[in-house]
Amino acid sequence: MEVGDKVYLYSGDAREIKELKFEHLDSPIKVYNFEVEDWHTYFVSEHDVFVHNSCGGKGKALSPSEASEKITSAERTGSGLKSDVYHRSASYLSEGQLSQGTTFSITGGDGVDRTLLQVSGELNGKTGIFEYIIGSDGIVTHQIFKPGGIINGVPN
């Protein structure tokens, strides 16, 4: 976590981290890192901040502007080729729209790091997010509009 990163609330609103404070304790305290099967996301604190067990990539995600530049001219594979309205509509966002999104580094089941871009949007009167996964080769392997989706770094 770094100053400038965004956190997301239960409401779906984003908040930017303005400051980090480190607390030095006189003695250690017990903390817990747990995972419940099939449940990797939680809302914590009195502010309902969305957290996700770390399964993110070890690599560095492309910036939103780098990702948007690649997406607009990228070859598509996988769900990037599906023809239903939710998958196909993601092909029509402009570079400017895409650059307003948030990027995350994710690691696939194959151990390969990729960039996930999620950006708020609307389709046929429904609000949600457009989402893309871009490989290091610049190919879009996944794209979709998720009605009601929130930006959280977790692919849909």
VMD Tcl script that builds the backbone (N, CA, C; Angstrom):
set m [mol new atoms 468]
animate dup $m
set s [atomselect $m all]
$s set {name element resname resid chain x y z} {
  {N N MET 1 A 0.849 -1.161 0.000}
  {CA C MET 1 A 0.000 0.000 0.000}
  {C C MET 1 A 0.899 1.229 0.000}
  {N N GLU 2 A 0.535 2.201 -0.820}
  {CA C GLU 2 A 1.327 3.422 -0.937}
  {C C GLU 2 A 0.408 4.635 -0.985}
  {N N VAL 3 A 0.950 5.791 -0.600}
  {CA C VAL 3 A 0.207 7.037 -0.740}
  {C C VAL 3 A -0.162 7.189 -2.214}
  {N N GLY 4 A -1.413 7.536 -2.457}
  {CA C GLY 4 A -1.900 7.678 -3.827}
  {C C GLY 4 A -2.692 6.474 -4.302}
  {N N ASP 5 A -2.497 5.317 -3.652}
  {CA C ASP 5 A -3.297 4.144 -3.999}
  {C C ASP 5 A -4.756 4.422 -3.661}
  {N N LYS 6 A -5.647 3.674 -4.288}
  {CA C LYS 6 A -7.068 3.815 -4.009}
  {C C LYS 6 A -7.555 2.613 -3.220}
  {N N VAL 7 A -8.473 2.865 -2.288}
  {CA C VAL 7 A -9.188 1.793 -1.602}
  {C C VAL 7 A -10.659 1.987 -1.926}
  {N N TYR 8 A -11.415 0.915 -1.864}
  {CA C TYR 8 A -12.817 0.960 -2.240}
  {C C TYR 8 A -13.687 0.573 -1.063}
  {N N LEU 9 A -14.775 1.315 -0.897}
  {CA C LEU 9 A -15.700 1.103 0.199}
  {C C LEU 9 A -16.846 0.205 -0.244}
  {N N TYR 10 A -17.592 -0.282 0.723}
  {CA C TYR 10 A -18.744 -1.132 0.447}
  {C C TYR 10 A -19.701 -0.450 -0.526}
  {N N SER 11 A -19.792 0.858 -0.447}
  {CA C SER 11 A -20.680 1.628 -1.328}
  {C C SER 11 A -20.200 1.639 -2.775}
  {N N GLY 12 A -18.932 1.220 -2.992}
  {CA C GLY 12 A -18.343 1.275 -4.321}
  {C C GLY 12 A -17.531 2.542 -4.548}
  {N N ASP 13 A -17.624 3.496 -3.615}
  {CA C ASP 13 A -16.858 4.737 -3.726}
  {C C ASP 13 A -15.374 4.465 -3.531}
  {N N ALA 14 A -14.550 5.203 -4.259}
  {CA C ALA 14 A -13.092 5.095 -4.124}
  {C C ALA 14 A -12.595 6.199 -3.206}
  {N N ARG 15 A -11.587 5.885 -2.417}
  {CA C ARG 15 A -10.907 6.870 -1.577}
  {C C ARG 15 A -9.412 6.725 -1.811}
  {N N GLU 16 A -8.732 7.844 -1.960}
  {CA C GLU 16 A -7.287 7.829 -2.173}
  {C C GLU 16 A -6.577 7.844 -0.827}
  {N N ILE 17 A -5.519 7.048 -0.712}
  {CA C ILE 17 A -4.714 7.047 0.505}
  {C C ILE 17 A -3.878 8.320 0.501}
  {N N LYS 18 A -4.076 9.150 1.519}
  {CA C LYS 18 A -3.389 10.437 1.610}
  {C C LYS 18 A -2.128 10.351 2.456}
  {N N GLU 19 A -2.117 9.403 3.411}
  {CA C GLU 19 A -1.011 9.343 4.355}
  {C C GLU 19 A -0.913 7.930 4.920}
  {N N LEU 20 A 0.300 7.485 5.167}
  {CA C LEU 20 A 0.529 6.213 5.847}
  {C C LEU 20 A 1.198 6.507 7.177}
  {N N LYS 21 A 0.755 5.832 8.222}
  {CA C LYS 21 A 1.373 5.979 9.539}
  {C C LYS 21 A 1.826 4.607 9.997}
  {N N PHE 22 A 3.016 4.550 10.513}
  {CA C PHE 22 A 3.552 3.304 11.044}
  {C C PHE 22 A 3.553 3.400 12.559}
  {N N GLU 23 A 3.037 2.378 13.185}
  {CA C GLU 23 A 2.974 2.353 14.637}
  {C C GLU 23 A 4.024 1.386 15.155}
  {N N HIS 24 A 4.903 1.880 16.017}
  {CA C HIS 24 A 5.938 1.044 16.622}
  {C C HIS 24 A 5.467 0.648 18.012}
  {N N LEU 25 A 5.368 -0.641 18.244}
  {CA C LEU 25 A 4.864 -1.161 19.508}
  {C C LEU 25 A 6.015 -1.573 20.413}
  {N N ASP 26 A 5.778 -1.482 21.714}
  {CA C ASP 26 A 6.790 -1.907 22.683}
  {C C ASP 26 A 6.959 -3.414 22.686}
  {N N SER 27 A 5.879 -4.116 22.400}
  {CA C SER 27 A 5.960 -5.578 22.346}
  {C C SER 27 A 5.061 -6.073 21.219}
  {N N PRO 28 A 5.366 -7.257 20.698}
  {CA C PRO 28 A 4.563 -7.781 19.583}
  {C C PRO 28 A 3.115 -8.053 19.992}
  {N N ILE 29 A 2.217 -7.955 19.023}
  {CA C ILE 29 A 0.833 -8.362 19.236}
  {C C ILE 29 A 0.494 -9.432 18.208}
  {N N LYS 30 A -0.440 -10.274 18.562}
  {CA C LYS 30 A -0.837 -11.353 17.665}
  {C C LYS 30 A -1.774 -10.795 16.590}
  {N N VAL 31 A -1.485 -11.123 15.340}
  {CA C VAL 31 A -2.354 -10.757 14.225}
  {C C VAL 31 A -2.687 -12.028 13.457}
  {N N TYR 32 A -3.747 -11.980 12.685}
  {CA C TYR 32 A -4.202 -13.166 11.973}
  {C C TYR 32 A -4.300 -12.883 10.484}
  {N N ASN 33 A -3.814 -13.795 9.707}
  {CA C ASN 33 A -3.975 -13.750 8.262}
  {C C ASN 33 A -4.747 -15.015 7.910}
  {N N PHE 34 A -5.982 -14.867 7.491}
  {CA C PHE 34 A -6.794 -16.047 7.241}
  {C C PHE 34 A -7.453 -15.981 5.880}
  {N N GLU 35 A -7.888 -17.128 5.439}
  {CA C GLU 35 A -8.611 -17.226 4.183}
  {C C GLU 35 A -9.729 -18.232 4.392}
  {N N VAL 36 A -10.931 -17.852 4.012}
  {CA C VAL 36 A -12.075 -18.744 4.081}
  {C C VAL 36 A -12.302 -19.275 2.675}
  {N N GLU 37 A -12.428 -20.582 2.551}
  {CA C GLU 37 A -12.587 -21.185 1.229}
  {C C GLU 37 A -13.696 -20.486 0.456}
  {N N ASP 38 A -13.393 -20.130 -0.779}
  {CA C ASP 38 A -14.316 -19.462 -1.701}
  {C C ASP 38 A -14.621 -18.011 -1.330}
  {N N TRP 39 A -14.062 -17.490 -0.255}
  {CA C TRP 39 A -14.299 -16.107 0.148}
  {C C TRP 39 A -12.950 -15.426 0.326}
  {N N HIS 40 A -12.574 -14.618 -0.643}
  {CA C HIS 40 A -11.264 -13.973 -0.602}
  {C C HIS 40 A -11.363 -12.465 -0.410}
  {N N THR 41 A -12.568 -11.952 -0.281}
  {CA C THR 41 A -12.742 -10.510 -0.140}
  {C C THR 41 A -13.580 -10.217 1.092}
  {N N TYR 42 A -13.263 -9.091 1.734}
  {CA C TYR 42 A -13.926 -8.717 2.978}
  {C C TYR 42 A -14.056 -7.206 3.037}
  {N N PHE 43 A -15.017 -6.722 3.808}
  {CA C PHE 43 A -15.121 -5.308 4.133}
  {C C PHE 43 A -14.731 -5.181 5.597}
  {N N VAL 44 A -13.770 -4.305 5.882}
  {CA C VAL 44 A -13.235 -4.202 7.235}
  {C C VAL 44 A -13.317 -2.774 7.754}
  {N N SER 45 A -13.276 -2.632 9.039}
  {CA C SER 45 A -13.254 -1.396 9.813}
  {C C SER 45 A -14.618 -0.722 9.793}
  {N N GLU 46 A -14.715 0.336 10.589}
  {CA C GLU 46 A -15.972 1.086 10.641}
  {C C GLU 46 A -16.244 1.834 9.339}
  {N N HIS 47 A -15.245 1.871 8.442}
  {CA C HIS 47 A -15.404 2.548 7.150}
  {C C HIS 47 A -15.770 1.585 6.021}
  {N N ASP 48 A -15.904 0.290 6.319}
  {CA C ASP 48 A -16.238 -0.725 5.313}
  {C C ASP 48 A -15.289 -0.691 4.120}
  {N N VAL 49 A -13.989 -0.743 4.389}
  {CA C VAL 49 A -12.976 -0.759 3.335}
  {C C VAL 49 A -12.888 -2.165 2.762}
  {N N PHE 50 A -12.884 -2.255 1.442}
  {CA C PHE 50 A -12.817 -3.532 0.731}
  {C C PHE 50 A -11.379 -4.026 0.726}
  {N N VAL 51 A -11.147 -5.245 1.201}
  {CA C VAL 51 A -9.814 -5.847 1.169}
  {C C VAL 51 A -9.899 -7.195 0.482}
  {N N HIS 52 A -8.769 -7.627 -0.036}
  {CA C HIS 52 A -8.707 -8.882 -0.773}
  {C C HIS 52 A -7.455 -9.616 -0.354}
  {N N ASN 53 A -7.605 -10.902 -0.015}
  {CA C ASN 53 A -6.416 -11.694 0.299}
  {C C ASN 53 A -5.456 -11.618 -0.861}
  {N N SER 54 A -4.206 -11.502 -0.550}
  {CA C SER 54 A -3.198 -11.317 -1.592}
  {C C SER 54 A -3.121 -12.522 -2.507}
  {N N CYS 55 A -3.538 -12.318 -3.721}
  {CA C CYS 55 A -3.288 -13.310 -4.758}
  {C C CYS 55 A -2.896 -12.542 -6.009}
  {N N GLY 56 A -2.520 -11.285 -5.763}
  {CA C GLY 56 A -2.117 -10.420 -6.856}
  {C C GLY 56 A -0.776 -10.839 -7.416}
  {N N GLY 57 A -0.470 -10.272 -8.523}
  {CA C GLY 57 A 0.775 -10.607 -9.183}
  {C C GLY 57 A 1.979 -10.038 -8.462}
  {N N LYS 58 A 3.099 -10.638 -8.702}
  {CA C LYS 58 A 4.345 -10.153 -8.136}
  {C C LYS 58 A 4.963 -9.109 -9.057}
  {N N GLY 59 A 4.470 -9.066 -10.267}
  {CA C GLY 59 A 4.984 -8.112 -11.240}
  {C C GLY 59 A 4.355 -6.747 -11.052}
  {N N LYS 60 A 4.751 -5.825 -11.896}
  {CA C LYS 60 A 4.211 -4.473 -11.850}
  {C C LYS 60 A 3.181 -4.335 -12.963}
  {N N ALA 61 A 2.012 -3.854 -12.592}
  {CA C ALA 61 A 0.956 -3.638 -13.580}
  {C C ALA 61 A 1.323 -2.468 -14.480}
  {N N LEU 62 A 0.825 -2.507 -15.698}
  {CA C LEU 62 A 0.933 -1.344 -16.576}
  {C C LEU 62 A 0.182 -0.185 -15.932}
  {N N SER 63 A 0.566 1.030 -16.228}
  {CA C SER 63 A -0.208 2.184 -15.769}
  {C C SER 63 A -1.512 2.213 -16.568}
  {N N PRO 64 A -2.541 2.914 -16.074}
  {CA C PRO 64 A -3.778 3.011 -16.856}
  {C C PRO 64 A -3.553 3.569 -18.263}
  {N N SER 65 A -2.661 4.543 -18.414}
  {CA C SER 65 A -2.430 5.091 -19.762}
  {C C SER 65 A -1.705 4.086 -20.654}
  {N N GLU 66 A -0.748 3.327 -20.087}
  {CA C GLU 66 A -0.069 2.290 -20.876}
  {C C GLU 66 A -1.051 1.196 -21.283}
  {N N ALA 67 A -1.883 0.775 -20.328}
  {CA C ALA 67 A -2.860 -0.281 -20.610}
  {C C ALA 67 A -3.862 0.181 -21.660}
  {N N SER 68 A -4.343 1.424 -21.544}
  {CA C SER 68 A -5.346 1.916 -22.499}
  {C C SER 68 A -4.777 1.992 -23.909}
  {N N GLU 69 A -3.516 2.362 -24.018}
  {CA C GLU 69 A -2.875 2.422 -25.332}
  {C C GLU 69 A -2.810 1.031 -25.961}
  {N N LYS 70 A -2.462 0.034 -25.166}
  {CA C LYS 70 A -2.378 -1.340 -25.677}
  {C C LYS 70 A -3.765 -1.883 -26.038}
  {N N ILE 71 A -4.743 -1.661 -25.160}
  {CA C ILE 71 A -6.082 -2.230 -25.350}
  {C C ILE 71 A -6.714 -1.761 -26.657}
  {N N THR 72 A -6.568 -0.491 -26.979}
  {CA C THR 72 A -7.257 0.052 -28.161}
  {C C THR 72 A -6.793 -0.570 -29.470}
  {N N SER 73 A -5.581 -1.127 -29.494}
  {CA C SER 73 A -5.094 -1.725 -30.744}
  {C C SER 73 A -4.716 -3.198 -30.596}
  {N N ALA 74 A -5.057 -3.798 -29.463}
  {CA C ALA 74 A -4.607 -5.167 -29.178}
  {C C ALA 74 A -5.382 -6.233 -29.938}
  {N N GLU 75 A -4.674 -7.318 -30.201}
  {CA C GLU 75 A -5.314 -8.548 -30.676}
  {C C GLU 75 A -6.124 -9.113 -29.511}
  {N N ARG 76 A -7.246 -9.742 -29.803}
  {CA C ARG 76 A -8.085 -10.358 -28.783}
  {C C ARG 76 A -8.034 -11.873 -28.910}
  {N N THR 77 A -8.075 -12.553 -27.752}
  {CA C THR 77 A -8.247 -14.006 -27.692}
  {C C THR 77 A -9.235 -14.286 -26.564}
  {N N GLY 78 A -9.609 -15.528 -26.386}
  {CA C GLY 78 A -10.485 -15.910 -25.273}
  {C C GLY 78 A -11.779 -15.129 -25.266}
  {N N SER 79 A -12.170 -14.623 -24.067}
  {CA C SER 79 A -13.432 -13.892 -23.955}
  {C C SER 79 A -13.388 -12.568 -24.707}
  {N N GLY 80 A -12.197 -12.133 -25.090}
  {CA C GLY 80 A -12.068 -10.934 -25.906}
  {C C GLY 80 A -12.693 -11.085 -27.277}
  {N N LEU 81 A -13.016 -12.331 -27.666}
  {CA C LEU 81 A -13.629 -12.604 -28.971}
  {C C LEU 81 A -15.121 -12.916 -28.887}
  {N N LYS 82 A -15.668 -13.017 -27.681}
  {CA C LYS 82 A -17.094 -13.348 -27.556}
  {C C LYS 82 A -17.943 -12.233 -28.152}
  {N N SER 83 A -19.088 -12.609 -28.731}
  {CA C SER 83 A -19.878 -11.638 -29.485}
  {C C SER 83 A -21.114 -11.118 -28.752}
  {N N ASP 84 A -21.395 -11.586 -27.528}
  {CA C ASP 84 A -22.555 -11.046 -26.813}
  {C C ASP 84 A -22.277 -9.589 -26.433}
  {N N VAL 85 A -23.326 -8.836 -26.131}
  {CA C VAL 85 A -23.204 -7.398 -25.911}
  {C C VAL 85 A -22.262 -7.062 -24.759}
  {N N TYR 86 A -22.226 -7.866 -23.706}
  {CA C TYR 86 A -21.384 -7.554 -22.551}
  {C C TYR 86 A -19.895 -7.697 -22.873}
  {N N HIS 87 A -19.540 -8.668 -23.669}
  {CA C HIS 87 A -18.136 -8.833 -24.060}
  {C C HIS 87 A -17.761 -7.890 -25.208}
  {N N ARG 88 A -18.618 -7.796 -26.196}
  {CA C ARG 88 A -18.303 -7.023 -27.403}
  {C C ARG 88 A -18.229 -5.523 -27.128}
  {N N SER 89 A -19.119 -5.019 -26.255}
  {CA C SER 89 A -19.159 -3.575 -25.992}
  {C C SER 89 A -17.841 -3.048 -25.435}
  {N N ALA 90 A -17.082 -3.904 -24.783}
  {CA C ALA 90 A -15.798 -3.479 -24.214}
  {C C ALA 90 A -14.792 -3.090 -25.294}
  {N N SER 91 A -15.046 -3.462 -26.534}
  {CA C SER 91 A -14.136 -3.108 -27.631}
  {C C SER 91 A -14.288 -1.660 -28.080}
  {N N TYR 92 A -15.300 -0.958 -27.588}
  {CA C TYR 92 A -15.615 0.358 -28.130}
  {C C TYR 92 A -15.282 1.528 -27.217}
  {N N LEU 93 A -14.599 1.294 -26.105}
  {CA C LEU 93 A -14.178 2.409 -25.268}
  {C C LEU 93 A -12.962 3.085 -25.896}
  {N N SER 94 A -12.885 4.392 -25.746}
  {CA C SER 94 A -11.754 5.142 -26.299}
  {C C SER 94 A -10.550 5.039 -25.363}
  {N N GLU 95 A -9.401 5.393 -25.892}
  {CA C GLU 95 A -8.188 5.401 -25.073}
  {C C GLU 95 A -8.363 6.347 -23.882}
  {N N GLY 96 A -9.026 7.481 -24.105}
  {CA C GLY 96 A -9.283 8.436 -23.023}
  {C C GLY 96 A -10.158 7.851 -21.931}
  {N N GLN 97 A -11.207 7.128 -22.323}
  {CA C GLN 97 A -12.072 6.491 -21.331}
  {C C GLN 97 A -11.304 5.428 -20.553}
  {N N LEU 98 A -10.560 4.606 -21.267}
  {CA C LEU 98 A -9.813 3.524 -20.622}
  {C C LEU 98 A -8.763 4.056 -19.654}
  {N N SER 99 A -8.133 5.173 -19.992}
  {CA C SER 99 A -7.058 5.705 -19.148}
  {C C SER 99 A -7.569 6.224 -17.810}
  {N N GLN 100 A -8.890 6.341 -17.653}
  {CA C GLN 100 A -9.478 6.755 -16.376}
  {C C GLN 100 A -9.638 5.580 -15.412}
  {N N GLY 101 A -9.272 4.384 -15.865}
  {CA C GLY 101 A -9.435 3.184 -15.050}
  {C C GLY 101 A -8.328 2.986 -14.035}
  {N N THR 102 A -8.404 1.854 -13.362}
  {CA C THR 102 A -7.420 1.453 -12.355}
  {C C THR 102 A -6.821 0.130 -12.798}
  {N N THR 103 A -5.499 0.001 -12.673}
  {CA C THR 103 A -4.827 -1.235 -13.070}
  {C C THR 103 A -4.312 -1.985 -11.849}
  {N N PHE 104 A -4.241 -3.296 -12.003}
  {CA C PHE 104 A -3.765 -4.194 -10.957}
  {C C PHE 104 A -2.886 -5.250 -11.605}
  {N N SER 105 A -1.893 -5.725 -10.879}
  {CA C SER 105 A -1.110 -6.871 -11.327}
  {C C SER 105 A -1.778 -8.119 -10.769}
  {N N ILE 106 A -2.061 -9.081 -11.626}
  {CA C ILE 106 A -2.668 -10.338 -11.187}
  {C C ILE 106 A -1.835 -11.499 -11.718}
  {N N THR 107 A -1.895 -12.609 -11.022}
  {CA C THR 107 A -1.201 -13.814 -11.467}
  {C C THR 107 A -2.245 -14.868 -11.780}
  {N N GLY 108 A -2.207 -15.400 -12.991}
  {CA C GLY 108 A -3.152 -16.425 -13.404}
  {C C GLY 108 A -2.819 -17.774 -12.794}
  {N N GLY 109 A -3.710 -18.718 -12.961}
  {CA C GLY 109 A -3.494 -20.081 -12.490}
  {C C GLY 109 A -2.267 -20.723 -13.113}
  {N N ASP 110 A -1.815 -20.163 -14.229}
  {CA C ASP 110 A -0.615 -20.661 -14.906}
  {C C ASP 110 A 0.659 -20.026 -14.364}
  {N N GLY 111 A 0.518 -19.154 -13.343}
  {CA C GLY 111 A 1.677 -18.510 -12.742}
  {C C GLY 111 A 2.189 -17.297 -13.492}
  {N N VAL 112 A 1.491 -16.883 -14.547}
  {CA C VAL 112 A 1.938 -15.756 -15.370}
  {C C VAL 112 A 1.283 -14.461 -14.876}
  {N N ASP 113 A 2.096 -13.413 -14.712}
  {CA C ASP 113 A 1.585 -12.103 -14.315}
  {C C ASP 113 A 0.970 -11.393 -15.512}
  {N N ARG 114 A -0.163 -10.744 -15.265}
  {CA C ARG 114 A -0.863 -9.979 -16.288}
  {C C ARG 114 A -1.374 -8.688 -15.662}
  {N N THR 115 A -1.830 -7.764 -16.498}
  {CA C THR 115 A -2.425 -6.522 -16.015}
  {C C THR 115 A -3.937 -6.608 -16.153}
  {N N LEU 116 A -4.636 -6.277 -15.071}
  {CA C LEU 116 A -6.089 -6.154 -15.056}
  {C C LEU 116 A -6.410 -4.666 -15.034}
  {N N LEU 117 A -7.234 -4.205 -15.978}
  {CA C LEU 117 A -7.714 -2.826 -15.971}
  {C C LEU 117 A -9.214 -2.856 -15.740}
  {N N GLN 118 A -9.681 -2.077 -14.773}
  {CA C GLN 118 A -11.110 -1.942 -14.505}
  {C C GLN 118 A -11.453 -0.461 -14.556}
  {N N VAL 119 A -12.532 -0.131 -15.257}
  {CA C VAL 119 A -12.946 1.265 -15.402}
  {C C VAL 119 A -14.469 1.351 -15.294}
  {N N SER 120 A -14.942 2.331 -14.544}
  {CA C SER 120 A -16.385 2.531 -14.393}
  {C C SER 120 A -16.998 2.913 -15.727}
  {N N GLY 121 A -18.236 2.473 -15.932}
  {CA C GLY 121 A -18.912 2.803 -17.176}
  {C C GLY 121 A -20.382 2.464 -17.123}
  {N N GLU 122 A -21.013 2.580 -18.267}
  {CA C GLU 122 A -22.443 2.331 -18.384}
  {C C GLU 122 A -22.722 1.667 -19.724}
  {N N LEU 123 A -23.660 0.733 -19.713}
  {CA C LEU 123 A -24.083 0.061 -20.933}
  {C C LEU 123 A -25.591 -0.115 -20.892}
  {N N ASN 124 A -26.259 0.396 -21.892}
  {CA C ASN 124 A -27.722 0.275 -21.987}
  {C C ASN 124 A -28.420 0.700 -20.698}
  {N N GLY 125 A -27.958 1.809 -20.108}
  {CA C GLY 125 A -28.581 2.348 -18.904}
  {C C GLY 125 A -28.172 1.677 -17.610}
  {N N LYS 126 A -27.300 0.686 -17.669}
  {CA C LYS 126 A -26.840 -0.005 -16.459}
  {C C LYS 126 A -25.424 0.453 -16.130}
  {N N THR 127 A -25.186 0.828 -14.867}
  {CA C THR 127 A -23.835 1.195 -14.455}
  {C C THR 127 A -23.080 -0.053 -14.025}
  {N N GLY 128 A -21.770 0.014 -14.135}
  {CA C GLY 128 A -20.930 -1.117 -13.757}
  {C C GLY 128 A -19.495 -0.821 -14.115}
  {N N ILE 129 A -18.750 -1.867 -14.471}
  {CA C ILE 129 A -17.358 -1.681 -14.873}
  {C C ILE 129 A -17.074 -2.431 -16.165}
  {N N PHE 130 A -16.170 -1.853 -16.936}
  {CA C PHE 130 A -15.558 -2.554 -18.054}
  {C C PHE 130 A -14.244 -3.097 -17.526}
  {N N GLU 131 A -13.903 -4.289 -17.953}
  {CA C GLU 131 A -12.728 -4.965 -17.402}
  {C C GLU 131 A -11.953 -5.648 -18.517}
  {N N TYR 132 A -10.624 -5.601 -18.398}
  {CA C TYR 132 A -9.730 -6.167 -19.413}
  {C C TYR 132 A -8.556 -6.845 -18.723}
  {N N ILE 133 A -8.095 -7.955 -19.289}
  {CA C ILE 133 A -6.846 -8.571 -18.852}
  {C C ILE 133 A -5.907 -8.560 -20.052}
  {N N ILE 134 A -4.707 -7.994 -19.821}
  {CA C ILE 134 A -3.713 -7.837 -20.879}
  {C C ILE 134 A -2.471 -8.625 -20.501}
  {N N GLY 135 A -2.020 -9.487 -21.403}
  {CA C GLY 135 A -0.795 -10.244 -21.178}
  {C C GLY 135 A 0.434 -9.401 -21.458}
  {N N SER 136 A 1.593 -9.897 -21.040}
  {CA C SER 136 A 2.845 -9.168 -21.285}
  {C C SER 136 A 3.128 -9.045 -22.784}
  {N N ASP 137 A 2.477 -9.895 -23.579}
  {CA C ASP 137 A 2.625 -9.826 -25.038}
  {C C ASP 137 A 1.691 -8.782 -25.660}
  {N N GLY 138 A 0.892 -8.097 -24.818}
  {CA C GLY 138 A -0.011 -7.060 -25.303}
  {C C GLY 138 A -1.344 -7.569 -25.807}
  {N N ILE 139 A -1.595 -8.871 -25.702}
  {CA C ILE 139 A -2.857 -9.455 -26.170}
  {C C ILE 139 A -3.907 -9.371 -25.066}
  {N N VAL 140 A -5.127 -8.961 -25.428}
  {CA C VAL 140 A -6.248 -8.925 -24.492}
  {C C VAL 140 A -6.880 -10.316 -24.473}
  {N N THR 141 A -6.796 -10.979 -23.324}
  {CA C THR 141 A -7.336 -12.336 -23.200}
  {C C THR 141 A -8.717 -12.355 -22.558}
  {N N HIS 142 A -9.136 -11.215 -22.009}
  {CA C HIS 142 A -10.432 -11.147 -21.334}
  {C C HIS 142 A -10.930 -9.714 -21.412}
  {N N GLN 143 A -12.203 -9.547 -21.745}
  {CA C GLN 143 A -12.844 -8.239 -21.673}
  {C C GLN 143 A -14.325 -8.455 -21.454}
  {N N ILE 144 A -14.921 -7.589 -20.645}
  {CA C ILE 144 A -16.347 -7.722 -20.343}
  {C C ILE 144 A -16.858 -6.437 -19.702}
  {N N PHE 145 A -18.151 -6.177 -19.862}
  {CA C PHE 145 A -18.840 -5.183 -19.048}
  {C C PHE 145 A -19.583 -5.952 -17.982}
  {N N LYS 146 A -19.377 -5.592 -16.719}
  {CA C LYS 146 A -20.025 -6.267 -15.595}
  {C C LYS 146 A -21.029 -5.302 -14.968}
  {N N PRO 147 A -22.349 -5.486 -15.236}
  {CA C PRO 147 A -23.352 -4.612 -14.625}
  {C C PRO 147 A -23.253 -4.698 -13.100}
  {N N GLY 148 A -23.253 -3.549 -12.443}
  {CA C GLY 148 A -23.174 -3.523 -10.983}
  {C C GLY 148 A -21.788 -3.816 -10.438}
  {N N GLY 149 A -20.822 -4.065 -11.323}
  {CA C GLY 149 A -19.470 -4.387 -10.872}
  {C C GLY 149 A -18.794 -3.203 -10.209}
  {N N ILE 150 A -17.834 -3.506 -9.343}
  {CA C ILE 150 A -17.061 -2.458 -8.690}
  {C C ILE 150 A -15.580 -2.676 -8.978}
  {N N ILE 151 A -14.830 -1.607 -8.927}
  {CA C ILE 151 A -13.386 -1.682 -9.136}
  {C C ILE 151 A -12.767 -2.229 -7.857}
  {N N ASN 152 A -12.206 -3.437 -7.965}
  {CA C ASN 152 A -11.672 -4.073 -6.764}
  {C C ASN 152 A -10.439 -4.932 -7.018}
  {N N GLY 153 A -9.969 -4.982 -8.241}
  {CA C GLY 153 A -8.774 -5.768 -8.530}
  {C C GLY 153 A -9.010 -7.250 -8.675}
  {N N VAL 154 A -10.274 -7.655 -8.655}
  {CA C VAL 154 A -10.627 -9.067 -8.782}
  {C C VAL 154 A -11.354 -9.260 -10.111}
  {N N PRO 155 A -10.808 -10.076 -11.015}
  {CA C PRO 155 A -11.475 -10.276 -12.311}
  {C C PRO 155 A -12.848 -10.925 -12.162}
  {N N ASN 156 A -13.759 -10.528 -13.041}
  {CA C ASN 156 A -15.108 -11.122 -13.056}
  {C C ASN 156 A -15.172 -12.255 -14.062}
}
mol reanalyze $m
mol bondsrecalc $m
mol representation Tube
mol addrep $m
